[in-house]
Amino acid sequence: MALGSLAGTSNITSNWRQRKPNQQPAVPFAKIREGDVIWAGHFAPLLDQSVTVGDPNRAESTLGALSTKSRPMIVLRTYKEHLVALPLLTWSGRSLAAAKAANLHSEYAGMKWHRDIQHKNEAPHAPIEVDFRVKTTSLVHLVAPYTVLSTQSISR
């Protein structure tokens, strides 16, 4: 999949990673296409126990603490009422080796700006090339597809 060149991605600027997603206008769900990089709410079990109760990126549930944050994602497939996307991660700039055990590295693919000839790929798969700048530690979690509902606020 050539990301950044599909329908709708021309609206993604080269500094999309630095933008505040809550300050961007919502994108109508019908305008989102496969291959778009979007920002949407992401909810997952909280693995980082340093995130304390009361932190805006933490929520409590009957099943335990959750990580709740707006995260960039690559849209894989769109449906009438939801889409499926892969989350993009950077672990606050830490490397894959620092963030995850070696036996989990195969679950990730790196991302690189297509003009970055110095890119050091930490993941075991070839990096996904995009036509916009990304942090050098940007990774796609290949085995963690995420469902975003059409009623959620989505921005680019």
Secondary structure as GFF3:
##gff-version 3
##sequence-region A 1 156
A	DSSP	three_ten_helix	9	11	.	.	.	ID=ss1
A	DSSP	three_ten_helix	16	18	.	.	.	ID=ss2
A	DSSP	three_ten_helix	21	23	.	.	.	ID=ss3
A	DSSP	three_ten_helix	29	31	.	.	.	ID=ss4
A	DSSP	beta_strand	37	45	.	.	.	ID=ss5
A	DSSP	beta_strand	58	61	.	.	.	ID=ss6
A	DSSP	beta_strand	64	78	.	.	.	ID=ss7
A	DSSP	beta_strand	82	89	.	.	.	ID=ss8
A	DSSP	three_ten_helix	91	93	.	.	.	ID=ss9
A	DSSP	alpha_helix	96	99	.	.	.	ID=ss10
A	DSSP	three_ten_helix	102	107	.	.	.	ID=ss11
A	DSSP	beta_strand	108	113	.	.	.	ID=ss12
A	DSSP	beta_strand	128	130	.	.	.	ID=ss13
A	DSSP	beta_strand	139	141	.	.	.	ID=ss14
A	DSSP	beta_strand	146	149	.	.	.	ID=ss15
###
